[in-house]
Amino acid sequence: MGKSWATFGVDLHLDRSGTGLRRGLTDALREAVRSGRLAPGTRLPSSRSLAADLDVARNTVAEVYADLVAEGWLAARQGSGTRVADRTPAAPGHRPAPHRREPARPAYDLVPGTPELASFPRAQWLRAARRALTAAPDQALGYGDPRGRVELRTALAGYLSRARGVHADPDRIVVCAGFLGGLGVLAELLHRAGVRSVAVESYGLPHHRRLLTRAGHATPPLPFDDRGTRPPDDDPATSGAVLLTPSHQFPMGLPLLPERRTALIDRARRTGGLILEDDYDGEFRYDRQPVGALQGLDPDRVVYLGTASKSLAPALRLGWLVLPPSLVEEAMDHMAGRTPGVLDQLTLAEFLGSGDYDRHVRAARLRYRRRRDALVAALAERAPEVRVTGIAAGLHAVLRLPPGTEQQTVRAAAWQGLAVHGLSMFRHPDAAVAPLDALVVGYGTPPDHAWAGALDALCRSLP
């Protein structure tokens, strides 16, 4: 009669009667694999161990393993033992479908938006965390100010004023859960104030538009030409608020021209609207002096949104809003339960105050500039017909392709093991701009040792 044997964490329904022990064990193991109780890749115990568990002869187990290897249920390899095979055999009489070749699993991530995570300053961050926790007053572990810890807001005010030209009083800073956390708060705040439209750039991140749409806002596209984003006409649909990346337009890479900055500010003053400034990578400028934040031109009409996601790591979920005085109180009402953890806030405050943040950003700027230069040099040598743009700053470049070749190039990149995006995925569906064929190549993510391989695969993908 059948009996359930619990061995190596799996119940084997082993029938010792009638068909013989070897046949019963073969059937039991085969059924365990077929049912999924033994998953592909699972390592089975040695024949000696399983024989001892089941109180059977070792030769019996060895013969059962050999039978199931021959049938394709198990796989045996010298030095790695016996494992459940990755593919179960076809049923009797079944004709397998023709083998379909699939693209290689991405070996290199060239999707824009992420820094090199391997270079996160772990040792310095840990030391800053220890110093911050040691110095923190007991009340810091309470509920606290919905704007965030005063230590971080004070450190940010000094840094943003010095590095980005932002008018940032600590009382006007609200610490939030990354850029999306801050944008979500602003979307709710604006909707509550009666605003139903936030104009966005013709090229930008789709999930920013989706967040605004879910909050009840229309997202009309701003005009765009070969010199970058243009201020909108006096259209009521774009008078409530605009969201843009003036220092380094994402993804096209152009800064907002000085005369267009002035026109945008004048329009906001005239209409009473707000400008939401996404300064996502303002610290990484390579070929000239940094482009200062738009907020410095009018702190009462511009909301500045910053984040540590590009300079340190997205997983920290640390961002900040620098608000006009009239919005601080209302923003605080929206922050209940949405402020980042106090220990990370205190650590970043210590990291900024110690100078470790500046040193890390300087080292990262040099590293990314070397990568950008290597990218430009490789393309000049191996794909001279591809024009590289948007490279004065940031962690990505736009590679202009021959007309009609974007999608096939993205597919070719997948075959080369590259994760990369085409420009079309960033284009607003209602934008009045002619479609451009291009790749948006992030050069921040691959670790240093993989960058040469990523460049080689990229060049092989290009038309």
Secondary structure by P-SEA (a helix, b strand, c coil): cbbbbbccccccccccccccaaaaaaaaaaaaaaacccccccccccaaaaaaaacccaaaaaaaaaaaaaaccbbbccccccccccccccccccccccbbbbccccccccccccccccccaaaaaaaaaaaaaaaccccccccccccccaaaaaaaaaaaaaccccccccccbbbcccaaaaaaaaaaaaaaacccbbbbcccccaaaaaaaaaabbbbbbcccccccccccccccccccbbbbbccccccccccccaaaaaaaaaaaaaacbbbbbbcccccccccccccccccccccccbbbbbcccccccccccbbbbbcccccaaaaaaacccccccaaaaaaaaaaaaaaaaaaaaaaaaaaaaaaaaaaaaaaacccccccccccccccbbbbbcccccaaaaaaaaaaaccccccccccccccccccbbbbbbcccccccccaaaaaaaaaaaacc
